Amino acid sequence: MLAVDTGIVEEWLSEFKTLPEASISSYATNLKDKTALISSLYKVIQEPQSELLEPVCHQLFEFYRSGEEQLLRFTLQFLPELMWCYLAVSASRDLQSSGCIEALLLGVYNLEIVDKEGHSKVLSFTIPSLSKPSVYHEPSSIGSMALTEGALSQHGLSRVVYSGPHPQREMLTAQNRFEVLTFLLLCYNAALSYMPAVSLQSLCQICSRICVCGYPRQQVRKYKGVNCRIPVSSEFMVQMLTGIYYAFYNGEWDLARKAMDDILYRAQLELYPEPLLVANAIKASLPQGAMKSSKEGTRCIQVEITPTSSRISRNAVTSMSIRGHRWKRHEQPENGNDATELGNFIIPEISVTNVSGERTGNGEKSRALAENDVQHIQGVQETATDPRTDSKGMPEIRRQKSVRKMMDDGINSTGRVQF
């Protein structure tokens, strides 16, 4: 570490000790903009043998228990790097050099599992129902959901999952190590929207390192330092994926993609079903080739929004469609000549007399029948109305007797349009 970084960190350590109580709020607000200080603190944490590591960990813990929200988030941004340093040192079995980091992690854990009054916290998580739309999905895009009796009984009911109470820990062991680290990563993910870009980059990098160290892929990634395998739990990998999924759409596309591939690689080796399910679901939902650069800032997830206005299907059954269907059914299929326009219906009115009102002789019956039959069949063709067109002002049309009935009776008739 350079002397410049050492001077920045030492100045930061002494500044907070002499800070008056009334100035803590303004100090915490301006602290997140000190990029040089944040960079120097990362360098201190990455050197376990540094003399400044112990006072830095103590200062970060004081920030966390101060009660100031901005100071708490300032400590949280270093949590991924602190976890990696602790796991790397633990894998090398050099536990003495990680004592201050372990104390900081335990202190944050013990503060988070209790409320302000000292009672154990019980965290609750509501699992959304797929039958209701959300910012992540539309029920219509999932497919048909059968309305069975069981599905209807579960409609509107929300499933709540509880976590806790968690026991306090005085030291980290091989049995409780990932229980504590998983809970700490859960607290980090709860504040992801406040984390700066450097913290998201650190998260993606340590996830890749944890998953490939000691495996053949480490040579592909060209990671140096730790060459032994670091054990991980299934729950810890799911929490890593939660943070990586956020990093995908907030400026760290390339690092997040590499970290997700490494987690999927490790989950396949360990045969962990939960991280395999989550990682494959994230991979399937990612846009293909839509985001090539990782420095374009915050991104958004495209979702389908439920329309506010009701939409009627073009195939919806209405009174007009039923009426049009009934008219089509009564049409004569043997003549395909469309001689009418929309709205001009030639419907015959059957009369037992001719135009002059005189009866026809027996010898003229067949000839008159043939002539009237041709005229009548040509005029009986109808144009079916579109059920979506406006039916206001349309004439009421009645069919008094069918053409087939007229031909059977052998009655001479004259076709007229009745409006």
Salt bridges, closest charged atoms under 4 A:
ASP5 OD2 - LYS43 NZ 3.03
GLU15 OE1 - LYS34 NZ 3.78
GLU62 OE2 - HIS58 NE2 3.73
GLU62 OE2 - ARG65 NH2 2.85
GLU69 OE2 - ARG73 NE 3.70
GLU112 OE1 - LYS121 NZ 3.85
GLU117 OE1 - HIS119 NE2 3.62
GLU179 OE1 - ARG169 NH2 2.92
ASP261 OD1 - ARG257 NE 3.95
ASP262 OD1 - ARG217 NH1 2.98
ASP262 OD1 - ARG221 NH2 2.86
GLU270 OE2 - ARG266 NE 2.98
GLU296 OE1 - ARG299 NH1 3.28
GLU349 OE1 - ARG416 NH2 3.40
GLU382 OE2 - ARG399 NH2 2.57
ASP386 OD1 - ARG388 NE 3.47
